[in-house]
Structure formats: structure tokens, C-alpha cells
């Protein structure tokens, strides 16, 4: 199989988040901005008291048990 050089794919794979991505109109930049915001929020919030959000909006506490107690 012949290996082809696809420079467009290399450009996409090399793209990283930039502050300007929040105002960008292309899908790649806006997707990076959204992912950056989600990761930043999760990092800042932390998960000390982890909960699961169910579809009714109710928080279900995650039990803190070891695997031997199950």
C-alpha cells in the first residue's frame, strides 16, 4: 500500500487550543474551545464528593466503598 502525504490531516492534528477559538466560526476551533472549557471546569470543580446526574436532574451520591465490600 502506497503511503500518501496528507498535509491537511497534519494541520488538523497539530492544532491546539488558542483563546481566539472562542470567537472562531469553524467547527474545529469552536470544538477545541468547548472541550477546553469542559476540561477546565472539571479540573477546577474537582470530584471530592462525586455525584451522578440522572435524567430528572437529581444528584445520586457515589458510594465510597472498597471492592471487597460489594
mmCIF file of the N, C-alpha and C atoms, coordinates in Angstrom:
data_MODEL
# 
_entry.id   MODEL 
# 
loop_
_atom_site.group_PDB 
_atom_site.id 
_atom_site.type_symbol 
_atom_site.label_atom_id 
_atom_site.label_alt_id 
_atom_site.label_comp_id 
_atom_site.label_asym_id 
_atom_site.label_entity_id 
_atom_site.label_seq_id 
_atom_site.pdbx_PDB_ins_code 
_atom_site.Cartn_x 
_atom_site.Cartn_y 
_atom_site.Cartn_z 
_atom_site.occupancy 
_atom_site.B_iso_or_equiv 
_atom_site.pdbx_formal_charge 
_atom_site.auth_seq_id 
_atom_site.auth_comp_id 
_atom_site.auth_asym_id 
_atom_site.auth_atom_id 
_atom_site.pdbx_PDB_model_num 
ATOM 1   N N  . UNK A 1 1  ? 0.847   -1.176 0.000  1.00 0.00 ? 1  UNK A N  1 
ATOM 2   C CA . UNK A 1 1  ? 0.000   0.000  0.000  1.00 0.00 ? 1  UNK A CA 1 
ATOM 3   C C  . UNK A 1 1  ? 0.890   1.235  0.000  1.00 0.00 ? 1  UNK A C  1 
ATOM 4   N N  . UNK A 1 2  ? 0.572   2.143  -0.878 1.00 0.00 ? 2  UNK A N  1 
ATOM 5   C CA . UNK A 1 2  ? 1.361   3.361  -1.011 1.00 0.00 ? 2  UNK A CA 1 
ATOM 6   C C  . UNK A 1 2  ? 0.950   4.375  0.058  1.00 0.00 ? 2  UNK A C  1 
ATOM 7   N N  . UNK A 1 3  ? 1.938   4.918  0.724  1.00 0.00 ? 3  UNK A N  1 
ATOM 8   C CA . UNK A 1 3  ? 1.687   5.917  1.755  1.00 0.00 ? 3  UNK A CA 1 
ATOM 9   C C  . UNK A 1 3  ? 1.594   7.289  1.100  1.00 0.00 ? 3  UNK A C  1 
ATOM 10  N N  . UNK A 1 4  ? 0.518   8.007  1.385  1.00 0.00 ? 4  UNK A N  1 
ATOM 11  C CA . UNK A 1 4  ? 0.338   9.333  0.809  1.00 0.00 ? 4  UNK A CA 1 
ATOM 12  C C  . UNK A 1 4  ? 0.553   10.391 1.879  1.00 0.00 ? 4  UNK A C  1 
ATOM 13  N N  . UNK A 1 5  ? 1.041   11.513 1.441  1.00 0.00 ? 5  UNK A N  1 
ATOM 14  C CA . UNK A 1 5  ? 1.280   12.624 2.358  1.00 0.00 ? 5  UNK A CA 1 
ATOM 15  C C  . UNK A 1 5  ? 0.044   13.512 2.361  1.00 0.00 ? 5  UNK A C  1 
ATOM 16  N N  . UNK A 1 6  ? -0.645  13.544 3.468  1.00 0.00 ? 6  UNK A N  1 
ATOM 17  C CA . UNK A 1 6  ? -1.850  14.352 3.571  1.00 0.00 ? 6  UNK A CA 1 
ATOM 18  C C  . UNK A 1 6  ? -1.568  15.518 4.512  1.00 0.00 ? 6  UNK A C  1 
ATOM 19  N N  . UNK A 1 7  ? -1.179  16.643 3.943  1.00 0.00 ? 7  UNK A N  1 
ATOM 20  C CA . UNK A 1 7  ? -0.790  17.799 4.762  1.00 0.00 ? 7  UNK A CA 1 
ATOM 21  C C  . UNK A 1 7  ? -1.976  18.392 5.513  1.00 0.00 ? 7  UNK A C  1 
ATOM 22  N N  . UNK A 1 8  ? -3.191  18.266 4.962  1.00 0.00 ? 8  UNK A N  1 
ATOM 23  C CA . UNK A 1 8  ? -4.379  18.807 5.643  1.00 0.00 ? 8  UNK A CA 1 
ATOM 24  C C  . UNK A 1 8  ? -4.602  18.075 6.971  1.00 0.00 ? 8  UNK A C  1 
ATOM 25  N N  . UNK A 1 9  ? -4.462  16.764 6.979  1.00 0.00 ? 9  UNK A N  1 
ATOM 26  C CA . UNK A 1 9  ? -4.614  15.993 8.215  1.00 0.00 ? 9  UNK A CA 1 
ATOM 27  C C  . UNK A 1 9  ? -3.552  16.375 9.229  1.00 0.00 ? 9  UNK A C  1 
ATOM 28  N N  . UNK A 1 10 ? -2.341  16.608 8.766  1.00 0.00 ? 10 UNK A N  1 
ATOM 29  C CA . UNK A 1 10 ? -1.261  17.013 9.666  1.00 0.00 ? 10 UNK A CA 1 
ATOM 30  C C  . UNK A 1 10 ? -1.552  18.374 10.289 1.00 0.00 ? 10 UNK A C  1 
ATOM 31  N N  . UNK A 1 11 ? -2.155  19.270 9.525  1.00 0.00 ? 11 UNK A N  1 
ATOM 32  C CA . UNK A 1 11 ? -2.510  20.580 10.061 1.00 0.00 ? 11 UNK A CA 1 
ATOM 33  C C  . UNK A 1 11 ? -3.590  20.450 11.129 1.00 0.00 ? 11 UNK A C  1 
ATOM 34  N N  . UNK A 1 12 ? -4.584  19.600 10.886 1.00 0.00 ? 12 UNK A N  1 
ATOM 35  C CA . UNK A 1 12 ? -5.655  19.392 11.858 1.00 0.00 ? 12 UNK A CA 1 
ATOM 36  C C  . UNK A 1 12 ? -5.127  18.744 13.129 1.00 0.00 ? 12 UNK A C  1 
ATOM 37  N N  . UNK A 1 13 ? -4.291  17.738 12.985 1.00 0.00 ? 13 UNK A N  1 
ATOM 38  C CA . UNK A 1 13 ? -3.763  17.021 14.142 1.00 0.00 ? 13 UNK A CA 1 
ATOM 39  C C  . UNK A 1 13 ? -2.841  17.899 14.972 1.00 0.00 ? 13 UNK A C  1 
ATOM 40  N N  . UNK A 1 14 ? -2.208  18.867 14.377 1.00 0.00 ? 14 UNK A N  1 
ATOM 41  C CA . UNK A 1 14 ? -1.283  19.729 15.082 1.00 0.00 ? 14 UNK A CA 1 
ATOM 42  C C  . UNK A 1 14 ? -1.937  20.935 15.733 1.00 0.00 ? 14 UNK A C  1 
ATOM 43  N N  . UNK A 1 15 ? -3.242  21.126 15.529 1.00 0.00 ? 15 UNK A N  1 
ATOM 44  C CA . UNK A 1 15 ? -3.942  22.301 16.077 1.00 0.00 ? 15 UNK A CA 1 
ATOM 45  C C  . UNK A 1 15 ? -4.112  22.157 17.572 1.00 0.00 ? 15 UNK A C  1 
ATOM 46  N N  . UNK A 1 16 ? -3.826  23.222 18.296 1.00 0.00 ? 16 UNK A N  1 
ATOM 47  C CA . UNK A 1 16 ? -4.025  23.253 19.742 1.00 0.00 ? 16 UNK A CA 1 
ATOM 48  C C  . UNK A 1 16 ? -4.930  24.424 20.089 1.00 0.00 ? 16 UNK A C  1 
ATOM 49  N N  . UNK A 1 17 ? -5.458  24.402 21.307 1.00 0.00 ? 17 UNK A N  1 
ATOM 50  C CA . UNK A 1 17 ? -6.372  25.444 21.766 1.00 0.00 ? 17 UNK A CA 1 
ATOM 51  C C  . UNK A 1 17 ? -5.688  26.806 21.816 1.00 0.00 ? 17 UNK A C  1 
ATOM 52  N N  . UNK A 1 18 ? -6.414  27.809 21.372 1.00 0.00 ? 18 UNK A N  1 
ATOM 53  C CA . UNK A 1 18 ? -5.982  29.203 21.469 1.00 0.00 ? 18 UNK A CA 1 
ATOM 54  C C  . UNK A 1 18 ? -7.188  30.020 21.933 1.00 0.00 ? 18 UNK A C  1 
ATOM 55  N N  . UNK A 1 19 ? -6.944  31.101 22.646 1.00 0.00 ? 19 UNK A N  1 
ATOM 56  C CA . UNK A 1 19 ? -8.023  31.924 23.194 1.00 0.00 ? 19 UNK A CA 1 
ATOM 57  C C  . UNK A 1 19 ? -8.969  32.400 22.087 1.00 0.00 ? 19 UNK A C  1 
ATOM 58  N N  . UNK A 1 20 ? -8.438  32.676 20.919 1.00 0.00 ? 20 UNK A N  1 
ATOM 59  C CA . UNK A 1 20 ? -9.251  33.156 19.803 1.00 0.00 ? 20 UNK A CA 1 
ATOM 60  C C  . UNK A 1 20 ? -10.267 32.117 19.330 1.00 0.00 ? 20 UNK A C  1 
ATOM 61  N N  . UNK A 1 21 ? -10.095 30.851 19.724 1.00 0.00 ? 21 UNK A N  1 
ATOM 62  C CA . UNK A 1 21 ? -11.013 29.792 19.293 1.00 0.00 ? 21 UNK A CA 1 
ATOM 63  C C  . UNK A 1 21 ? -12.444 30.031 19.781 1.00 0.00 ? 21 UNK A C  1 
ATOM 64  N N  . UNK A 1 22 ? -12.628 30.774 20.879 1.00 0.00 ? 22 UNK A N  1 
ATOM 65  C CA . UNK A 1 22 ? -13.976 31.062 21.379 1.00 0.00 ? 22 UNK A CA 1 
ATOM 66  C C  . UNK A 1 22 ? -14.781 31.895 20.394 1.00 0.00 ? 22 UNK A C  1 
ATOM 67  N N  . UNK A 1 23 ? -14.102 32.723 19.599 1.00 0.00 ? 23 UNK A N  1 
ATOM 68  C CA . UNK A 1 23 ? -14.794 33.592 18.647 1.00 0.00 ? 23 UNK A CA 1 
ATOM 69  C C  . UNK A 1 23 ? -14.747 33.053 17.227 1.00 0.00 ? 23 UNK A C  1 
ATOM 70  N N  . UNK A 1 24 ? -14.116 31.901 17.023 1.00 0.00 ? 24 UNK A N  1 
ATOM 71  C CA . UNK A 1 24 ? -13.955 31.344 15.676 1.00 0.00 ? 24 UNK A CA 1 
ATOM 72  C C  . UNK A 1 24 ? -15.272 30.771 15.166 1.00 0.00 ? 24 UNK A C  1 
ATOM 73  N N  . UNK A 1 25 ? -15.421 30.760 13.856 1.00 0.00 ? 25 UNK A N  1 
ATOM 74  C CA . UNK A 1 25 ? -16.652 30.243 13.258 1.00 0.00 ? 25 UNK A CA 1 
ATOM 75  C C  . UNK A 1 25 ? -16.481 28.831 12.699 1.00 0.00 ? 25 UNK A C  1 
ATOM 76  N N  . UNK A 1 26 ? -15.248 28.313 12.638 1.00 0.00 ? 26 UNK A N  1 
ATOM 77  C CA . UNK A 1 26 ? -15.094 26.974 12.072 1.00 0.00 ? 26 UNK A CA 1 
ATOM 78  C C  . UNK A 1 26 ? -15.288 25.904 13.152 1.00 0.00 ? 26 UNK A C  1 
ATOM 79  N N  . UNK A 1 27 ? -15.668 24.734 12.730 1.00 0.00 ? 27 UNK A N  1 
ATOM 80  C CA . UNK A 1 27 ? -16.019 23.647 13.628 1.00 0.00 ? 27 UNK A CA 1 
ATOM 81  C C  . UNK A 1 27 ? -14.855 23.200 14.500 1.00 0.00 ? 27 UNK A C  1 
ATOM 82  N N  . UNK A 1 28 ? -13.679 23.105 13.944 1.00 0.00 ? 28 UNK A N  1 
ATOM 83  C CA . UNK A 1 28 ? -12.520 22.637 14.694 1.00 0.00 ? 28 UNK A CA 1 
ATOM 84  C C  . UNK A 1 28 ? -12.192 23.583 15.847 1.00 0.00 ? 28 UNK A C  1 
ATOM 85  N N  . UNK A 1 29 ? -12.109 24.860 15.577 1.00 0.00 ? 29 UNK A N  1 
ATOM 86  C CA . UNK A 1 29 ? -11.760 25.830 16.612 1.00 0.00 ? 29 UNK A CA 1 
ATOM 87  C C  . UNK A 1 29 ? -12.829 25.929 17.689 1.00 0.00 ? 29 UNK A C  1 
ATOM 88  N N  . UNK A 1 30 ? -14.098 25.951 17.296 1.00 0.00 ? 30 UNK A N  1 
ATOM 89  C CA . UNK A 1 30 ? -15.162 26.036 18.303 1.00 0.00 ? 30 UNK A CA 1 
ATOM 90  C C  . UNK A 1 30 ? -15.225 24.751 19.125 1.00 0.00 ? 30 UNK A C  1 
ATOM 91  N N  . UNK A 1 31 ? -14.934 23.607 18.504 1.00 0.00 ? 31 UNK A N  1 
ATOM 92  C CA . UNK A 1 31 ? -14.880 22.348 19.242 1.00 0.00 ? 31 UNK A CA 1 
ATOM 93  C C  . UNK A 1 31 ? -13.749 22.327 20.253 1.00 0.00 ? 31 UNK A C  1 
ATOM 94  N N  . UNK A 1 32 ? -12.593 22.862 19.863 1.00 0.00 ? 32 UNK A N  1 
ATOM 95  C CA . UNK A 1 32 ? -11.469 22.947 20.793 1.00 0.00 ? 32 UNK A CA 1 
ATOM 96  C C  . UNK A 1 32 ? -11.803 23.877 21.957 1.00 0.00 ? 32 UNK A C  1 
ATOM 97  N N  . UNK A 1 33 ? -12.471 24.977 21.682 1.00 0.00 ? 33 UNK A N  1 
ATOM 98  C CA . UNK A 1 33 ? -12.848 25.919 22.741 1.00 0.00 ? 33 UNK A CA 1 
ATOM 99  C C  . UNK A 1 33 ? -13.820 25.266 23.718 1.00 0.00 ? 33 UNK A C  1 
ATOM 100 N N  . UNK A 1 34 ? -14.796 24.531 23.198 1.00 0.00 ? 34 UNK A N  1 
ATOM 101 C CA . UNK A 1 34 ? -15.765 23.836 24.050 1.00 0.00 ? 34 UNK A CA 1 
ATOM 102 C C  . UNK A 1 34 ? -15.089 22.783 24.902 1.00 0.00 ? 34 UNK A C  1 
ATOM 103 N N  . UNK A 1 35 ? -14.237 21.977 24.295 1.00 0.00 ? 35 UNK A N  1 
ATOM 104 C CA . UNK A 1 35 ? -13.520 20.935 25.033 1.00 0.00 ? 35 UNK A CA 1 
ATOM 105 C C  . UNK A 1 35 ? -12.618 21.542 26.090 1.00 0.00 ? 35 UNK A C  1 
ATOM 106 N N  . UNK A 1 36 ? -11.952 22.635 25.768 1.00 0.00 ? 36 UNK A N  1 
ATOM 107 C CA . UNK A 1 36 ? -11.083 23.314 26.732 1.00 0.00 ? 36 UNK A CA 1 
ATOM 108 C C  . UNK A 1 36 ? -11.896 23.807 27.928 1.00 0.00 ? 36 UNK A C  1 
ATOM 109 N N  . UNK A 1 37 ? -13.057 24.386 27.654 1.00 0.00 ? 37 UNK A N  1 
ATOM 110 C CA . UNK A 1 37 ? -13.902 24.884 28.740 1.00 0.00 ? 37 UNK A CA 1 
ATOM 111 C C  . UNK A 1 37 ? -14.393 23.743 29.634 1.00 0.00 ? 37 UNK A C  1 
ATOM 112 N N  . UNK A 1 38 ? -14.810 22.629 29.031 1.00 0.00 ? 38 UNK A N  1 
ATOM 113 C CA . UNK A 1 38 ? -15.278 21.485 29.808 1.00 0.00 ? 38 UNK A CA 1 
ATOM 114 C C  . UNK A 1 38 ? -14.170 20.910 30.679 1.00 0.00 ? 38 UNK A C  1 
ATOM 115 N N  . UNK A 1 39 ? -12.994 20.758 30.114 1.00 0.00 ? 39 UNK A N  1 
ATOM 116 C CA . UNK A 1 39 ? -11.868 20.211 30.875 1.00 0.00 ? 39 UNK A CA 1 
ATOM 117 C C  . UNK A 1 39 ? -11.455 21.160 31.991 1.00 0.00 ? 39 UNK A C  1 
ATOM 118 N N  . UNK A 1 40 ? -11.454 22.441 31.704 1.00 0.00 ? 40 UNK A N  1 
ATOM 119 C CA . UNK A 1 40 ? -11.097 23.437 32.708 1.00 0.00 ? 40 UNK A CA 1 
ATOM 120 C C  . UNK A 1 40 ? -12.106 23.443 33.856 1.00 0.00 ? 40 UNK A C  1 
ATOM 121 N N  . UNK A 1 41 ? -13.396 23.385 33.529 1.00 0.00 ? 41 UNK A N  1 
ATOM 122 C CA . UNK A 1 41 ? -14.446 23.356 34.558 1.00 0.00 ? 41 UNK A CA 1 
ATOM 123 C C  . UNK A 1 41 ? -14.325 22.118 35.435 1.00 0.00 ? 41 UNK A C  1 
ATOM 124 N N  . UNK A 1 42 ? -14.114 20.957 34.817 1.00 0.00 ? 42 UNK A N  1 
ATOM 125 C CA . UNK A 1 42 ? -13.989 19.710 35.576 1.00 0.00 ? 42 UNK A CA 1 
ATOM 126 C C  . UNK A 1 42 ? -12.765 19.746 36.481 1.00 0.00 ? 42 UNK A C  1 
ATOM 127 N N  . UNK A 1 43 ? -11.683 20.310 35.994 1.00 0.00 ? 43 UNK A N  1 
ATOM 128 C CA . UNK A 1 43 ? -10.463 20.409 36.788 1.00 0.00 ? 43 UNK A CA 1 
ATOM 129 C C  . UNK A 1 43 ? -10.671 21.331 37.985 1.00 0.00 ? 43 UNK A C  1 
ATOM 130 N N  . UNK A 1 44 ? -11.275 22.483 37.751 1.00 0.00 ? 44 UNK A N  1 
ATOM 131 C CA . UNK A 1 44 ? -11.460 23.460 38.824 1.00 0.00 ? 44 UNK A CA 1 
ATOM 132 C C  . UNK A 1 44 ? -12.494 22.991 39.845 1.00 0.00 ? 44 UNK A C  1 
ATOM 133 N N  . UNK A 1 45 ? -13.526 22.294 39.387 1.00 0.00 ? 45 UNK A N  1 
ATOM 134 C CA . UNK A 1 45 ? -14.577 21.824 40.286 1.00 0.00 ? 45 UNK A CA 1 
ATOM 135 C C  . UNK A 1 45 ? -14.079 20.682 41.159 1.00 0.00 ? 45 UNK A C  1 
ATOM 136 N N  . UNK A 1 46 ? -13.317 19.795 40.561 1.00 0.00 ? 46 UNK A N  1 
ATOM 137 C CA . UNK A 1 46 ? -12.840 18.641 41.305 1.00 0.00 ? 46 UNK A CA 1 
ATOM 138 C C  . UNK A 1 46 ? -13.963 17.639 41.523 1.00 0.00 ? 46 UNK A C  1 
ATOM 139 N N  . UNK A 1 47 ? -13.630 16.515 42.071 1.00 0.00 ? 47 UNK A N  1 
ATOM 140 C CA . UNK A 1 47 ? -14.622 15.462 42.293 1.00 0.00 ? 47 UNK A CA 1 
ATOM 141 C C  . UNK A 1 47 ? -14.440 14.825 43.661 1.00 0.00 ? 47 UNK A C  1 
ATOM 142 N N  . UNK A 1 48 ? -14.328 15.628 44.714 1.00 0.00 ? 48 UNK A N  1 
ATOM 143 C CA . UNK A 1 48 ? -14.162 15.086 46.054 1.00 0.00 ? 48 UNK A CA 1 
ATOM 144 C C  . UNK A 1 48 ? -15.423 14.348 46.481 1.00 0.00 ? 48 UNK A C  1 
ATOM 145 N N  . UNK A 1 49 ? -16.564 14.960 46.254 1.00 0.00 ? 49 UNK A N  1 
ATOM 146 C CA . UNK A 1 49 ? -17.851 14.338 46.573 1.00 0.00 ? 49 UNK A CA 1 
ATOM 147 C C  . UNK A 1 49 ? -18.559 14.033 45.262 1.00 0.00 ? 49 UNK A C  1 
ATOM 148 N N  . UNK A 1 50 ? -18.136 12.984 44.629 1.00 0.00 ? 50 UNK A N  1 
ATOM 149 C CA . UNK A 1 50 ? -18.642 12.665 43.297 1.00 0.00 ? 50 UNK A CA 1 
ATOM 150 C C  . UNK A 1 50 ? -20.129 12.323 43.334 1.00 0.00 ? 50 UNK A C  1 
ATOM 151 N N  . UNK A 1 51 ? -20.847 12.847 42.353 1.00 0.00 ? 51 UNK A N  1 
ATOM 152 C CA . UNK A 1 51 ? -22.268 12.537 42.195 1.00 0.00 ? 51 UNK A CA 1 
ATOM 153 C C  . UNK A 1 51 ? -22.527 12.193 40.733 1.00 0.00 ? 51 UNK A C  1 
ATOM 154 N N  . UNK A 1 52 ? -23.603 11.462 40.526 1.00 0.00 ? 52 UNK A N  1 
ATOM 155 C CA . UNK A 1 52 ? -24.058 11.123 39.180 1.00 0.00 ? 52 UNK A CA 1 
ATOM 156 C C  . UNK A 1 52 ? -25.331 11.919 38.939 1.00 0.00 ? 52 UNK A C  1 
ATOM 157 N N  . UNK A 1 53 ? -25.396 12.647 37.830 1.00 0.00 ? 53 UNK A N  1 
ATOM 158 C CA . UNK A 1 53 ? -26.598 13.395 37.478 1.00 0.00 ? 53 UNK A CA 1 
ATOM 159 C C  . UNK A 1 53 ? -27.516 12.481 36.686 1.00 0.00 ? 53 UNK A C  1 
ATOM 160 N N  . UNK A 1 54 ? -28.719 12.231 37.203 1.00 0.00 ? 54 UNK A N  1 
ATOM 161 C CA . UNK A 1 54 ? -29.650 11.407 36.436 1.00 0.00 ? 54 UNK A CA 1 
ATOM 162 C C  . UNK A 1 54 ? -30.493 12.294 35.527 1.00 0.00 ? 54 UNK A C  1 
ATOM 163 N N  . UNK A 1 55 ? -31.334 11.705 34.712 1.00 0.00 ? 55 UNK A N  1 
ATOM 164 C CA . UNK A 1 55 ? -32.083 12.464 33.711 1.00 0.00 ? 55 UNK A CA 1 
ATOM 165 C C  . UNK A 1 55 ? -33.125 13.400 34.314 1.00 0.00 ? 55 UNK A C  1 
ATOM 166 N N  . UNK A 1 56 ? -33.571 13.154 35.534 1.00 0.00 ? 56 UNK A N  1 
ATOM 167 C CA . UNK A 1 56 ? -34.519 14.049 36.192 1.00 0.00 ? 56 UNK A CA 1 
ATOM 168 C C  . UNK A 1 56 ? -33.818 15.229 36.866 1.00 0.00 ? 56 UNK A C  1 
ATOM 169 N N  . UNK A 1 57 ? -32.487 15.281 36.806 1.00 0.00 ? 57 UNK A N  1 
ATOM 170 C CA . UNK A 1 57 ? -31.741 16.364 37.417 1.00 0.00 ? 57 UNK A CA 1 
ATOM 171 C C  . UNK A 1 57 ? -31.373 16.116 38.862 1.00 0.00 ? 57 UNK A C  1 
ATOM 172 N N  . UNK A 1 58 ? -31.639 14.919 39.355 1.00 0.00 ? 58 UNK A N  1 
ATOM 173 C CA . UNK A 1 58 ? -31.342 14.572 40.744 1.00 0.00 ? 58 UNK A CA 1 
ATOM 174 C C  . UNK A 1 58 ? -29.909 14.052 40.850 1.00 0.00 ? 58 UNK A C  1 
ATOM 175 N N  . UNK A 1 59 ? -29.193 14.483 41.879 1.00 0.00 ? 59 UNK A N  1 
ATOM 176 C CA . UNK A 1 59 ? -27.829 14.012 42.105 1.00 0.00 ? 59 UNK A CA 1 
ATOM 177 C C  . UNK A 1 59 ? -27.856 12.734 42.940 1.00 0.00 ? 59 UNK A C  1 
ATOM 178 N N  . UNK A 1 60 ? -27.152 11.724 42.482 1.00 0.00 ? 60 UNK A N  1 
ATOM 179 C CA . UNK A 1 60 ? -27.050 10.458 43.204 1.00 0.00 ? 60 UNK A CA 1 
ATOM 180 C C  . UNK A 1 60 ? -25.619 10.344 43.711 1.00 0.00 ? 60 UNK A C  1 
ATOM 181 N N  . UNK A 1 61 ? -25.452 10.256 45.020 1.00 0.00 ? 61 UNK A N  1 
ATOM 182 C CA . UNK A 1 61 ? -24.126 10.163 45.618 1.00 0.00 ? 61 UNK A CA 1 
ATOM 183 C C  . UNK A 1 61 ? -23.449 8.854  45.218 1.00 0.00 ? 61 UNK A C  1 
ATOM 184 N N  . UNK A 1 62 ? -22.160 8.931  44.918 1.00 0.00 ? 62 UNK A N  1 
ATOM 185 C CA . UNK A 1 62 ? -21.370 7.744  44.611 1.00 0.00 ? 62 UNK A CA 1 
ATOM 186 C C  . UNK A 1 62 ? -20.882 7.187  45.944 1.00 0.00 ? 62 UNK A C  1 
ATOM 187 N N  . UNK A 1 63 ? -21.176 5.912  46.195 1.00 0.00 ? 63 UNK A N  1 
ATOM 188 C CA . UNK A 1 63 ? -20.783 5.297  47.458 1.00 0.00 ? 63 UNK A CA 1 
ATOM 189 C C  . UNK A 1 63 ? -19.272 5.151  47.515 1.00 0.00 ? 63 UNK A C  1 
ATOM 190 N N  . UNK A 1 64 ? -18.714 5.387  48.686 1.00 0.00 ? 64 UNK A N  1 
ATOM 191 C CA . UNK A 1 64 ? -17.278 5.250  48.893 1.00 0.00 ? 64 UNK A CA 1 
ATOM 192 C C  . UNK A 1 64 ? -17.012 3.925  49.590 1.00 0.00 ? 64 UNK A C  1 
ATOM 193 N N  . UNK A 1 65 ? -16.990 2.873  48.810 1.00 0.00 ? 65 UNK A N  1 
ATOM 194 C CA . UNK A 1 65 ? -16.722 1.536  49.336 1.00 0.00 ? 65 UNK A CA 1 
ATOM 195 C C  . UNK A 1 65 ? -15.569 0.922  48.567 1.00 0.00 ? 65 UNK A C  1 
ATOM 196 N N  . UNK A 1 66 ? -14.830 0.094  49.215 1.00 0.00 ? 66 UNK A N  1 
ATOM 197 C CA . UNK A 1 66 ? -13.811 -0.650 48.527 1.00 0.00 ? 66 UNK A CA 1 
ATOM 198 C C  . UNK A 1 66 ? -14.438 -1.798 47.753 1.00 0.00 ? 66 UNK A C  1 
ATOM 199 N N  . UNK A 1 67 ? -13.676 -2.422 46.900 1.00 0.00 ? 67 UNK A N  1 
ATOM 200 C CA . UNK A 1 67 ? -14.215 -3.505 46.092 1.00 0.00 ? 67 UNK A CA 1 
ATOM 201 C C  . UNK A 1 67 ? -14.570 -4.723 46.935 1.00 0.00 ? 67 UNK A C  1 
ATOM 202 N N  . UNK A 1 68 ? -13.992 -4.869 48.131 1.00 0.00 ? 68 UNK A N  1 
ATOM 203 C CA . UNK A 1 68 ? -14.269 -6.028 48.984 1.00 0.00 ? 68 UNK A CA 1 
ATOM 204 C C  . UNK A 1 68 ? -15.654 -5.921 49.645 1.00 0.00 ? 68 UNK A C  1 
ATOM 205 N N  . UNK A 1 69 ? -16.200 -4.727 49.745 1.00 0.00 ? 69 UNK A N  1 
ATOM 206 C CA . UNK A 1 69 ? -17.491 -4.523 50.388 1.00 0.00 ? 69 UNK A CA 1 
ATOM 207 C C  . UNK A 1 69 ? -18.667 -4.695 49.445 1.00 0.00 ? 69 UNK A C  1 
ATOM 208 N N  . UNK A 1 70 ? -18.430 -5.002 48.227 1.00 0.00 ? 70 UNK A N  1 
ATOM 209 C CA . UNK A 1 70 ? -19.530 -5.083 47.247 1.00 0.00 ? 70 UNK A CA 1 
ATOM 210 C C  . UNK A 1 70 ? -20.104 -6.454 47.174 1.00 0.00 ? 70 UNK A C  1 
# 
